[in-house]
Amino acid sequence: MNVSVLIGNLGGDPESAFTNEGTQVVTFSLAFRSGKDKTSWIQVKCWNKMAEVAETYLHKGAKIAVTGMLVQNKWTTDDGQNRSIHQIFANSIDFIKTDGRGFENGESQPDEETPF
């Protein structure tokens, strides 16, 4: 079983892109505590409706909980160096604290009980 749960803060605003098939993909970095005085970072990816919600309501500094699958992508650069990155492919995002950006026109702000 591959399930990861992290609580942390966004390191920057989410970045949106689309696959060749037109599926929206949103990525963002998440800072979380990995020891008493250590902060670690991981990239989070989400798709479709969750990507739309993340792009609309999340922002740098927002505190969220992410549940998803931990994956490692490996590649070789053009100059022959091996590289890798760990990512979380999100299954759900719970809002813990945002500053309300994106909640215009009378929309209610999701609370920490609202998974997307």
C-alpha positions in Angstrom: 0.0 0.0 0.0 1.3 3.4 -0.9 -0.4 6.2 1.0 1.2 9.4 2.2 -0.4 12.1 4.3 1.4 15.5 4.7 0.4 18.7 6.4 2.2 21.8 5.3 2.3 25.2 3.6 2.5 26.0 -0.1 5.8 27.4 -1.1 4.4 29.2 -4.0 1.2 29.7 -6.0 0.0 26.6 -7.9 1.1 26.3 -11.5 -1.4 25.0 -14.1 -0.7 23.1 -17.3 -2.7 20.9 -19.7 -1.8 17.5 -21.1 -2.0 16.9 -24.9 -5.4 15.3 -24.2 -6.6 18.5 -22.5 -6.5 17.3 -18.9 -5.6 20.0 -16.4 -2.6 19.3 -14.2 -1.7 21.6 -11.3 1.6 21.4 -9.4 2.8 23.1 -6.3 5.5 22.7 -3.7 4.6 21.9 -0.1 6.9 22.6 2.9 6.5 20.3 5.9 8.4 19.5 9.1 10.5 16.4 8.8 12.3 16.7 12.1 12.4 18.9 15.1 14.1 21.8 13.3 14.1 20.6 9.7 11.8 21.7 6.9 11.5 19.5 3.8 9.9 20.2 0.5 7.9 18.0 -1.9 6.1 18.6 -5.2 2.4 17.8 -5.3 0.5 17.1 -8.5 -3.3 16.9 -9.0 -5.6 16.5 -12.0 -9.0 17.4 -13.3 -11.5 18.9 -10.8 -9.0 18.8 -7.9 -6.5 20.7 -10.1 -9.2 23.3 -10.9 -10.0 23.8 -7.2 -6.3 24.0 -6.3 -5.6 26.6 -8.9 -8.6 28.7 -7.8 -8.4 28.5 -4.0 -4.8 27.7 -3.1 -2.0 30.2 -2.8 1.5 30.7 -1.4 1.4 30.2 2.3 -1.9 28.3 2.5 -1.9 25.4 5.0 -3.3 22.2 3.7 -3.3 18.4 4.3 -2.6 16.3 1.2 -3.3 12.6 1.0 -1.8 10.7 -2.0 0.6 8.3 -3.5 4.4 8.9 -3.2 6.2 8.4 -6.6 9.7 8.9 -7.7 10.5 10.0 -11.3 14.0 9.4 -12.7 15.6 10.8 -15.8 18.9 11.4 -17.4 19.8 14.9 -18.5 21.2 15.8 -22.0 24.7 15.8 -20.5 24.3 12.3 -19.0 23.6 13.2 -15.3 21.0 11.1 -13.5 18.3 13.0 -11.8 15.2 12.2 -9.7 12.4 13.8 -7.9 9.8 12.6 -5.3 6.3 13.8 -5.8 2.9 13.2 -4.2 0.1 12.4 -6.6 -2.8 13.9 -4.6 -6.0 11.9 -4.0 -7.4 14.5 -1.6 -6.6 18.0 -0.4 -8.0 19.4 2.9 -8.0 23.1 3.5 -6.7 24.0 6.9 -6.0 27.7 6.5 -6.2 30.1 3.6 -6.5 33.9 3.5 -9.8 33.7 1.5 -8.3 34.5 -2.0 -10.5 33.0 -4.7 -13.7 33.1 -2.6 -15.3 36.0 -4.3 -19.0 36.5 -5.3 -20.4 35.2 -2.0 -18.8 31.8 -2.2 -18.2 30.2 1.1 -14.7 29.2 2.0 -14.1 25.5 2.4 -13.1 24.4 5.9 -10.7 21.7 7.0 -13.4 19.1 6.8 -13.9 19.6 3.0 -11.8 17.2 0.9 -11.4 17.8 -2.8 
